[in-house]
Structures are given as structure tokens and as C-alpha cells.
Amino acid sequence: MPADTVPVTGWGRTAPSAARLIRPRTYEEAALAVRGCGARGGIARGLGRAYGDAAQNAGGAVLDMTGLDRVHAVDADGGTVLCDAGVSLHRLMEVLLPLGWFVPVTPGTRYVTVGGAIGADIHGKNHHVSGSFSRHVLSLELLTADGRVRTVVPGTPLFEATAGGMGLTGVVLTATIRLQPVETSLMCVDTERADDLDDLMARLADTDHRYRYSVAWIDLLARGRATGRAVLTRGDHAPLDALPRSGRARREPLSFRTSRLPAAPSFLPGGLLSRTTVGLFNELWYRKTPRARTGQLQCIPAFFHPLDGVPHWNRVYGRGGFVQYQFVVGHGREDALRRIVRRISGRRCPSFLAVLKRFGEADPGWLSFPVPGWTLALDVPASLPGLGGFLDELDEEVVGAGGRVYLAKDSRLRPELLAAMYPRLDDFRALRADLDPRGVFVSDLARRLHL
């Protein structure tokens, strides 16, 4: 197998590190790659959408798993699919939607692999109803450090360590996933504006149970009485009888079409996203949204993945890249959320991709991120002066409220805070030590956080 030493980075484009990039095309080649990782070990990588350093391995090997991308079998009656770990959610949608099925969970991008979805235990706008991705995985095949391929099922320690384990228990080769039935490939969407953070949280808490999918874009530059103002978007898969009686949508109710704008240029000035430009964008986005609109039909890409229509949108932050920061605090800790939002607003962090959601029941993965409560995700240019110290202060607020940050988006958390955020951390470390005593599977994230 060819292996090139190349700089590897996360989607945030910060802290690149050089690694041998190996591209297996078969399970046998993946096993050979694991055996030949060398002293610095290896880590599996999908489409590179982890924001930080989870799929980097300085001086070691990185296994590009996108060559293992077969959809092996679809049970169109029972609603399951068996596929390789390198299959993207985009590809699954292309295959499954014409058959009346949809992926059970999707994040804000469909360009994430099934292996990455399991390793990060991704969540979406429907966590309050459906939980995270691993809750819908019926079984998986895992290539472990000893060269064995193990069938792993829910309810076992190895499954719970692998779901959300950031690829550190082994290489996922295949997975069998339970699917969501749909009648059409359109979404029926309600949109409304919230005047401030308290108004937003009240709307979410009172009415989220009516919707399968729910998310709020929040203006983190607004201050005073408008602090936390937001646009709340919620919906469900449109039934067939909601479609117009004539036209393409009625003739082809399960068609899946996407469109893409030209890619962002490879070089953009680092100061493009300033407080002024982001403030103008936020004002326009809030004002252009109707105060209340119900029953709008939207296509799946527009509702779930609007940024996927702009290839390489991460370039708009310039060469310095950006930091994505996501945390969750539990129900009953709303005061902590209010304090954090006020601090971000007062700090004038230029973030135009900030979203607030409610999580439902916790997921079984030992390092899975979601717990019942409120999660806020925001992006900020990495070059923002004093950003590191400011986020350290937010970490302390999060820990003090019994919350945690999302490892799939992290690039700078201090390791001494990890145990307080993830109570099953010692169990995870013990299983890894027993399963992989030579440390075959390792990443920059794992070294930084002593995983």
C-alpha cells in the first residue's frame, strides 16, 4: 500500500501534524496497516470532519478508511443497512431515500463516514427523540490491536468504549444500522424568532416534544435585552399528503437532489470574519427571518446540511483556522448557560455558526458526549486575541455546572478537567490498556488528554 508523509489537520485547520497516510482498500489491507503502524501507532480517519486533532497522529500512521465504502445489504422491509465504515452518510442517503428510509441521526454535515459517526457518537437535531448514532447501531465489526476482527454488539463493555471512543479501541470495519422510515425526501418546517435567551429556552422546553428535529441559531454578539436572541427551526419528515398535488415533488417524492456552490478560495484574508462583519451577518439573518412561519417544505440538504453546499467552507476563517467549542450542561443548570452566553456576548466573540439544542437521555458510550440538558456549539477564529485563556475560563464554568465538552470538536482542553467531565474515563482507560497494551491505536487527541 502506498503511504505518503503529509500534514494532517482537522476541519478547524489548526495545529497540523505530519503522519504517514495509508489508504487500505480491503479489510486485509487494513489489518496489514495496523500491524505495520510502527512505534508511534496509528488512528483511523474518515472524511476529516472532526474539528480538532482526533484523527491526527504526529509521527505515526493515519489510516484513510474512505476506500472501504461498500453498501453490502439493505433490508428494505426491516429497515436496516449493512455497510463498510468508510461509507459516508451522503452515500447512504443516496441509496436509502429512494427505498423510503433515512439515516437515524445526522449531524450538520452529511460528509461524515459511518466509522466516524460511531467513533464520535455523533448527535443531531433529533437527540431529544432519537439519541445519538450509536443507539441505532445493531452490531459492528472492529479490528483490534491484536489483529482480530471482533463482532461487537450493544450492551457490552467493548461497544460502550467504542461508541464515542474516538477510534482508540480499534478500527471499525462494518456496521449494521437501524433506519428511520420516511414517506418523502422533504421536511415540513416551522420557524420562529426568539427575543432573548430566556424566551428561547422557554420555547424549547415547552414545545420540543412536538417535533422530531429542533435547533436554534443564536446571535452571540447581541447584548443587553437582546442577549441570546435566536432563530428557532423545527420540523419532521413531510408525509406524502403534505406535498403539492402536482409537480416534481409529487411525482418523485423520494428523490434526493443536492446542489453545490463554487468552493471557497484556498486563501482568504484572516480578518474576513471580524466582529463587524459577523455582527452585520447576524443582524441580517435575524431580521430576515419571519417572526413565525409554519409548514414550509424544505429539502433535506437545506434543513440539515446548509453548509455542505459550499465546499471547503472552513477556508473562510483564513489560514489561522478556527476553534469549534461545544459544551453541555444539565437540566436545572440553566443559570450556568445564561452566565456563559453573557460572557461570550460580553467578550464579543465573532461567531456566526452558533447553535443551541436540547439533549434527551444520555447515551451508553463511556465517552459519549450527550447528557440530558442544554448544548451550545460555537465557532470562533483561532486568531482571536486571548481566546485560549477565555475558553479555559468557560471550561471551568462547564465543569462547575457538572457539564462537559465534546471531544470530536475539541482541540485545546486541559487534561486535568477530563475526569470531572467524563465519569467513566477510568473504565475507558482500563479497557484500552487491556485491549491494546502496546498502544497501537493513538492520536494527537489521545496524547494531549492522556486517554
C-alpha positions as CSV (number, residue, x, y, z in Angstrom):
1,M,0.0,0.0,0.0
2,P,1.3,3.5,-0.8
3,A,1.9,5.7,2.2
4,D,2.8,9.4,1.9
5,T,4.0,11.5,4.8
6,V,1.7,14.5,4.7
7,P,0.5,17.3,7.0
8,V,-2.9,16.3,8.5
9,T,-5.3,18.6,10.2
10,G,-8.9,18.7,11.5
11,W,-11.7,20.6,9.9
12,G,-10.8,23.6,12.1
13,R,-7.4,23.7,10.3
14,T,-5.4,24.3,13.5
15,A,-2.3,22.5,14.7
16,P,-1.5,20.3,11.7
17,S,0.9,17.4,12.3
18,A,2.8,15.2,9.8
19,A,1.8,11.5,9.6
20,R,2.1,8.6,7.1
21,L,-1.2,8.5,5.3
22,I,-2.1,4.9,4.5
23,R,-5.1,4.1,2.2
24,P,-6.3,0.5,2.7
25,R,-8.8,-0.8,0.1
26,T,-9.7,-4.1,1.7
27,Y,-10.1,-5.5,5.3
28,E,-6.9,-7.4,4.8
29,E,-5.0,-4.3,3.9
30,A,-6.4,-2.5,6.9
31,A,-5.1,-5.4,9.1
32,L,-1.7,-5.1,7.5
33,A,-1.7,-1.4,8.1
34,V,-2.5,-1.8,11.8
35,R,0.3,-4.4,12.1
36,G,2.7,-2.0,10.4
37,C,1.9,1.2,12.2
38,G,5.2,1.3,14.0
39,A,6.3,2.8,17.3
40,R,4.0,5.9,17.0
41,G,0.9,3.8,16.4
42,G,-2.0,4.7,14.1
43,I,-5.5,6.0,14.1
44,A,-8.4,5.6,11.6
45,R,-9.6,8.7,9.7
46,G,-12.7,9.2,7.6
47,L,-13.6,12.4,5.8
48,G,-11.8,14.7,8.2
49,R,-14.7,16.4,9.7
50,A,-13.6,16.2,13.3
51,Y,-12.8,19.8,14.1
52,G,-9.7,19.2,16.3
53,D,-6.9,16.6,16.5
54,A,-8.9,13.4,16.9
55,A,-7.8,12.0,13.5
56,Q,-4.2,13.2,13.6
57,N,-1.2,11.2,14.7
58,A,2.1,13.2,14.7
59,G,5.0,11.0,13.5
60,G,2.8,7.9,13.2
61,A,0.3,6.5,10.8
62,V,-3.2,7.6,9.8
63,L,-5.4,5.1,8.1
64,D,-7.7,6.7,5.5
65,M,-10.7,4.4,5.6
66,T,-12.7,6.1,2.8
67,G,-11.6,3.3,0.4
68,L,-13.7,0.8,2.3
69,D,-17.0,2.2,1.1
70,R,-19.4,-0.6,0.1
71,V,-23.0,-0.8,1.0
72,H,-23.3,-4.6,1.4
73,A,-27.0,-5.1,2.1
74,V,-30.2,-3.1,2.7
75,D,-33.2,-4.8,4.3
76,A,-35.9,-2.6,2.8
77,D,-38.6,-4.4,4.8
78,G,-37.0,-4.5,8.2
79,G,-35.2,-1.1,7.8
80,T,-31.6,-1.9,8.3
81,V,-28.4,-1.5,6.3
82,L,-25.0,-3.3,6.5
83,C,-22.2,-1.2,5.2
84,D,-18.5,-0.5,5.4
85,A,-17.2,2.1,7.9
86,G,-15.9,4.3,5.1
87,V,-19.4,4.8,3.6
88,S,-20.5,8.4,4.0
89,L,-23.9,9.5,5.3
90,H,-24.3,11.3,2.0
91,R,-23.9,7.9,0.1
92,L,-26.3,6.2,2.5
93,M,-28.9,8.9,1.8
94,E,-28.5,8.4,-2.0
95,V,-29.1,4.7,-1.6
96,L,-31.7,4.6,1.1
97,L,-34.1,7.6,0.4
98,P,-35.5,6.1,-2.8
99,L,-36.4,3.0,-0.7
100,G,-38.2,5.0,1.9
101,W,-35.5,5.1,4.6
102,F,-33.4,7.7,6.2
103,V,-30.3,7.6,8.4
104,P,-31.4,7.6,12.1
105,V,-29.1,10.5,13.1
106,T,-27.2,13.1,11.1
107,P,-25.0,16.0,12.3
108,G,-24.7,19.3,10.5
109,T,-22.8,17.6,7.6
110,R,-23.6,14.5,5.7
111,Y,-19.9,14.2,4.7
112,V,-19.0,12.1,7.7
113,T,-18.3,8.3,7.5
114,V,-20.2,5.6,9.4
115,G,-16.9,4.8,11.2
116,G,-16.5,8.4,12.2
117,A,-20.2,8.6,13.3
118,I,-19.6,5.7,15.7
119,G,-16.2,6.9,16.9
120,A,-17.5,10.3,17.7
121,D,-21.0,9.0,18.6
122,I,-22.5,11.9,16.6
123,H,-25.8,13.6,17.5
124,G,-28.2,15.7,15.5
125,K,-31.2,17.8,15.8
126,N,-33.3,14.8,17.0
127,H,-31.3,13.8,20.1
128,H,-34.2,14.7,22.4
129,V,-36.2,12.0,20.5
130,S,-33.7,9.5,19.0
131,G,-30.5,9.8,20.9
132,S,-27.0,9.6,19.3
133,F,-25.9,7.5,16.4
134,S,-24.6,4.5,18.4
135,R,-28.1,3.9,19.8
136,H,-29.1,2.7,16.3
137,V,-26.1,0.5,15.7
138,L,-27.2,-3.1,15.9
139,S,-23.6,-4.6,15.6
140,L,-20.2,-3.7,14.2
141,E,-17.0,-5.4,13.2
142,L,-13.9,-4.0,15.0
143,L,-10.3,-4.7,14.0
144,T,-8.4,-4.6,17.3
145,A,-4.7,-4.2,18.1
146,D,-4.1,-8.0,18.2
147,G,-5.2,-8.3,14.6
148,R,-8.6,-9.9,15.5
149,V,-11.8,-8.8,13.9
150,R,-14.5,-8.9,16.6
151,T,-18.2,-8.7,16.3
152,V,-19.3,-6.1,18.9
153,V,-22.9,-5.6,20.0
154,P,-24.7,-3.1,22.2
155,G,-24.7,-3.7,25.9
156,T,-21.1,-5.0,26.0
157,P,-18.1,-3.0,27.5
158,L,-16.3,-3.0,24.2
159,F,-19.3,-1.5,22.4
160,E,-19.7,1.2,25.1
161,A,-16.0,2.0,24.9
162,T,-16.1,2.2,21.1
163,A,-19.2,4.4,20.8
164,G,-17.7,7.8,21.3
165,G,-14.2,6.3,21.9
166,M,-12.7,8.4,19.2
167,G,-11.2,5.4,17.3
168,L,-9.0,4.4,20.2
169,T,-10.4,0.9,20.7
170,G,-9.7,-0.2,17.1
171,V,-10.7,0.3,13.5
172,V,-14.4,-0.1,12.7
173,L,-14.7,-2.1,9.5
174,T,-18.5,-2.6,9.1
175,A,-21.7,-1.7,10.9
176,T,-25.4,-2.7,10.8
177,I,-27.6,0.3,11.4
178,R,-31.3,0.6,12.1
179,L,-33.0,3.2,9.9
180,Q,-35.8,5.8,10.1
181,P,-38.8,5.3,7.7
182,V,-39.9,8.3,5.6
183,E,-42.6,8.9,3.0
184,T,-40.8,11.7,1.2
185,S,-37.4,13.3,0.9
186,L,-38.8,16.7,2.1
187,M,-39.1,18.3,5.5
188,C,-42.1,20.1,7.0
189,V,-40.5,23.0,8.9
190,D,-41.7,25.6,11.4
191,T,-39.5,28.7,12.0
192,E,-39.9,31.4,14.7
193,R,-37.8,34.1,16.3
194,A,-37.0,34.3,20.0
195,D,-36.4,37.7,21.5
196,D,-33.7,36.6,24.0
197,L,-32.2,33.5,25.7
198,D,-34.9,33.1,28.3
199,D,-37.6,33.3,25.6
200,L,-35.6,30.7,23.5
201,M,-35.2,28.3,26.4
202,A,-38.9,28.6,27.3
203,R,-40.0,27.8,23.7
204,L,-37.7,24.8,23.5
205,A,-38.7,23.4,26.9
206,D,-42.4,23.9,26.3
207,T,-42.8,22.6,22.8
208,D,-39.8,20.5,21.7
209,H,-41.8,17.3,22.3
210,R,-43.9,18.2,19.3
211,Y,-41.0,17.9,16.9
212,R,-38.6,15.2,15.8
213,Y,-35.9,17.8,14.9
214,S,-35.2,21.0,16.7
215,V,-32.3,23.5,16.7
216,A,-31.8,27.2,17.3
217,W,-29.3,29.5,15.7
218,I,-28.3,32.0,18.4
219,D,-26.8,35.5,18.0
220,L,-23.8,35.6,20.4
221,L,-22.9,39.2,19.5
222,A,-26.3,40.6,20.7
223,R,-26.2,42.3,24.1
224,G,-28.5,43.9,26.6
225,R,-32.1,42.8,26.4
226,A,-31.4,41.0,23.1
227,T,-28.7,38.8,24.6
228,G,-29.3,35.3,23.2
229,R,-31.8,36.2,20.6
230,A,-32.3,33.4,18.2
231,V,-34.0,31.8,15.2
232,L,-35.7,28.5,16.2
233,T,-36.1,25.9,13.4
234,R,-38.0,22.7,14.0
235,G,-39.7,20.1,11.9
236,D,-40.2,16.5,10.8
237,H,-40.2,14.4,7.6
238,A,-43.0,15.5,5.4
239,P,-45.8,12.9,4.8
240,L,-46.9,12.3,1.3
241,D,-50.2,14.2,1.8
242,A,-48.3,17.4,2.7
243,L,-46.8,17.6,-0.9
244,P,-48.4,19.7,-3.6
245,R,-50.9,17.7,-5.7
246,S,-48.9,18.2,-8.8
247,G,-45.3,18.8,-9.8
248,R,-42.0,17.0,-9.5
249,A,-42.2,16.6,-5.7
250,R,-45.4,14.6,-6.0
251,R,-44.1,12.6,-9.0
252,E,-40.8,11.8,-7.3
253,P,-41.5,12.1,-3.6
254,L,-38.3,10.2,-2.5
255,S,-35.8,11.8,-4.9
256,F,-32.6,13.1,-3.3
257,R,-31.1,16.1,-5.0
258,T,-28.2,18.2,-3.9
259,S,-26.5,21.3,-5.3
260,R,-23.2,22.9,-4.6
261,L,-21.8,26.4,-4.9
262,P,-18.2,27.0,-6.0
263,A,-15.6,26.1,-3.4
264,A,-14.3,28.8,-1.1
265,P,-10.9,30.0,-2.3
266,S,-7.8,28.3,-0.9
267,F,-6.6,31.6,0.5
268,L,-8.8,34.2,2.2
269,P,-7.6,37.1,4.5
270,G,-7.6,36.1,8.1
271,G,-9.6,39.2,9.2
272,L,-12.5,38.5,7.0
273,L,-14.7,37.3,9.9
274,S,-14.4,40.3,12.3
275,R,-16.9,41.5,14.9
276,T,-18.2,44.0,12.4
277,T,-18.8,41.5,9.5
278,V,-20.2,38.8,11.7
279,G,-22.4,41.4,13.5
280,L,-23.8,42.5,10.2
281,F,-24.4,39.0,9.1
282,N,-26.2,38.1,12.4
283,E,-28.4,41.2,12.2
284,L,-29.4,40.4,8.7
285,W,-30.0,36.7,9.4
286,Y,-32.2,37.5,12.4
287,R,-34.2,40.3,10.8
288,K,-34.8,38.5,7.5
289,T,-36.5,35.5,9.4
290,P,-40.2,35.8,9.7
291,R,-41.4,36.1,13.3
292,A,-43.4,32.9,12.8
293,R,-43.8,30.6,9.8
294,T,-45.3,27.1,9.8
295,G,-45.4,24.2,7.4
296,Q,-42.7,25.3,5.0
297,L,-41.4,22.4,2.8
298,Q,-37.6,22.2,2.6
299,C,-35.3,19.7,1.0
300,I,-33.1,17.6,3.3
301,P,-29.8,19.4,2.4
302,A,-31.4,22.8,3.2
303,F,-32.8,21.7,6.5
304,F,-29.9,19.5,7.8
305,H,-26.8,20.5,5.9
306,P,-26.8,24.0,4.5
307,L,-23.1,24.5,4.8
308,D,-22.4,21.4,2.7
309,G,-23.5,23.4,-0.3
310,V,-20.3,25.4,0.0
311,P,-17.2,23.1,-0.5
312,H,-14.3,23.9,1.9
313,W,-16.4,26.5,3.8
314,N,-13.9,26.2,6.6
315,R,-11.4,28.2,4.5
316,V,-13.4,31.4,5.2
317,Y,-11.6,31.7,8.5
318,G,-8.3,32.2,6.8
319,R,-5.0,30.3,7.2
320,G,-5.2,30.5,11.0
321,G,-8.3,28.3,11.1
322,F,-11.0,28.3,13.8
323,V,-11.9,26.7,17.0
324,Q,-15.3,24.9,17.5
325,Y,-16.3,24.9,21.1
326,Q,-19.3,22.8,22.2
327,F,-20.4,22.0,25.7
328,V,-23.4,20.6,27.5
329,V,-24.9,21.5,30.9
330,G,-27.7,19.5,32.6
331,H,-31.3,20.5,33.1
332,G,-31.5,22.6,36.3
333,R,-28.2,24.3,35.4
334,E,-29.8,27.0,33.2
335,D,-28.1,29.7,35.2
336,A,-24.7,28.4,34.1
337,L,-25.8,28.5,30.5
338,R,-27.0,32.1,31.0
339,R,-23.7,33.1,32.5
340,I,-21.7,31.5,29.7
341,V,-23.8,33.2,27.0
342,R,-23.4,36.6,28.7
343,R,-19.7,36.1,28.9
344,I,-19.4,35.2,25.3
345,S,-21.6,38.1,24.3
346,G,-19.6,40.5,26.5
347,R,-16.3,39.1,25.0
348,R,-17.7,40.0,21.6
349,C,-16.6,36.6,20.1
350,P,-17.4,36.8,16.3
351,S,-19.3,33.6,15.8
352,F,-21.9,33.2,13.1
353,L,-22.3,29.4,13.4
354,A,-23.7,29.2,17.0
355,V,-26.5,26.7,17.8
356,L,-28.4,25.7,20.9
357,K,-30.2,22.4,21.3
358,R,-31.7,20.2,24.0
359,F,-30.4,16.7,24.6
360,G,-32.5,13.8,25.7
361,E,-31.5,10.7,27.6
362,A,-27.7,10.0,28.0
363,D,-26.2,7.5,25.5
364,P,-24.4,4.3,26.6
365,G,-20.9,5.2,25.4
366,W,-18.4,5.8,28.2
367,L,-17.1,8.9,26.3
368,S,-20.3,9.8,24.5
369,F,-20.9,13.5,24.8
370,P,-24.7,13.9,25.2
371,V,-26.3,14.1,28.6
372,P,-29.8,15.4,29.3
373,G,-29.7,19.2,29.2
374,W,-28.6,22.1,27.0
375,T,-25.8,22.1,24.5
376,L,-24.3,25.2,22.8
377,A,-21.8,25.0,19.9
378,L,-20.0,28.0,18.5
379,D,-17.1,28.7,16.2
380,V,-14.5,31.4,16.7
381,P,-11.4,32.4,14.6
382,A,-8.4,30.8,16.2
383,S,-6.5,34.1,15.9
384,L,-8.8,35.9,18.3
385,P,-6.6,37.5,20.9
386,G,-6.8,35.8,24.3
387,L,-9.0,33.0,23.0
388,G,-7.2,30.2,24.8
389,G,-7.5,31.8,28.3
390,F,-11.1,32.7,27.7
391,L,-12.1,29.2,26.7
392,D,-10.2,27.8,29.7
393,E,-12.4,30.0,31.9
394,L,-15.5,28.7,30.1
395,D,-14.3,25.1,30.8
396,E,-14.2,25.9,34.5
397,E,-17.8,27.2,34.3
398,V,-18.9,24.0,32.4
399,V,-17.1,21.7,34.9
400,G,-18.6,23.6,37.8
401,A,-22.1,23.0,36.4
402,G,-21.4,19.3,36.0
403,G,-21.1,19.6,32.2
404,R,-18.6,18.5,29.6
405,V,-17.1,19.5,26.2
406,Y,-17.4,17.4,23.0
407,L,-14.2,15.6,22.2
408,A,-14.9,15.4,18.5
409,K,-14.7,19.2,18.3
410,D,-12.0,19.8,20.9
411,S,-8.5,21.0,20.1
412,R,-7.4,22.6,23.4
413,L,-9.0,21.1,26.5
414,R,-6.7,20.7,29.6
415,P,-6.4,17.0,30.5
416,E,-6.9,17.6,34.2
417,L,-10.5,18.5,33.6
418,L,-11.4,15.4,31.6
419,A,-12.2,13.1,34.5
420,A,-14.6,15.5,36.0
421,M,-16.4,15.8,32.7
422,Y,-16.5,12.0,31.8
423,P,-17.0,9.8,35.0
424,R,-16.4,6.6,33.0
425,L,-12.9,7.8,31.9
426,D,-11.1,5.3,34.2
427,D,-13.1,2.4,32.8
428,F,-12.2,3.5,29.3
429,R,-8.5,3.7,30.1
430,A,-8.6,0.3,31.8
431,L,-10.3,-1.4,28.8
432,R,-7.8,0.3,26.4
433,A,-4.8,-0.9,28.5
434,D,-6.1,-4.4,28.5
435,L,-7.2,-4.5,24.8
436,D,-4.2,-2.6,23.4
437,P,-1.3,-2.9,25.9
438,R,1.3,-1.7,23.2
439,G,-0.6,1.4,22.4
440,V,-1.2,0.6,18.7
441,F,-4.1,3.0,18.4
442,V,-3.2,6.5,19.3
443,S,-3.9,10.1,18.2
444,D,-2.8,13.6,18.9
445,L,-6.0,14.0,20.9
446,A,-5.2,10.8,22.9
447,R,-1.7,12.1,23.8
448,R,-2.9,15.5,24.7
449,L,-5.6,14.3,27.0
450,H,-3.9,11.2,28.3
451,L,-6.7,8.9,27.0
